[in-house]
Amino acid sequence: METISIKLDENIARDIDEAMKKHRYTTKTEFIREAIRKQLSDLDKEDLKKYVASLRGFSKRKTTDEDLHRIREKLADEYEKRFK
């Protein structure tokens, strides 16, 4: 595991302490790790949304309702695998 040192504004540090108590985190490290994991997950979701949005209008062929249903099911499976 890599050690990273950061400096925080006193107000942010105080907010972290309050959130830790409220949400029962035992250490600042645990709190910050989870915050970083959440941010990385949110960024992945944002990238995926942009990718899906870029596909809009990509296909010039006719799409049936059955095709759309299959595509939605496939995307739902991919979302579930990726983001659990």
Secondary structure as GFF3:
##gff-version 3
##sequence-region A 1 84
A	DSSP	alpha_helix	10	23	.	.	.	ID=ss1
A	DSSP	alpha_helix	28	54	.	.	.	ID=ss2
A	DSSP	alpha_helix	65	83	.	.	.	ID=ss3
###
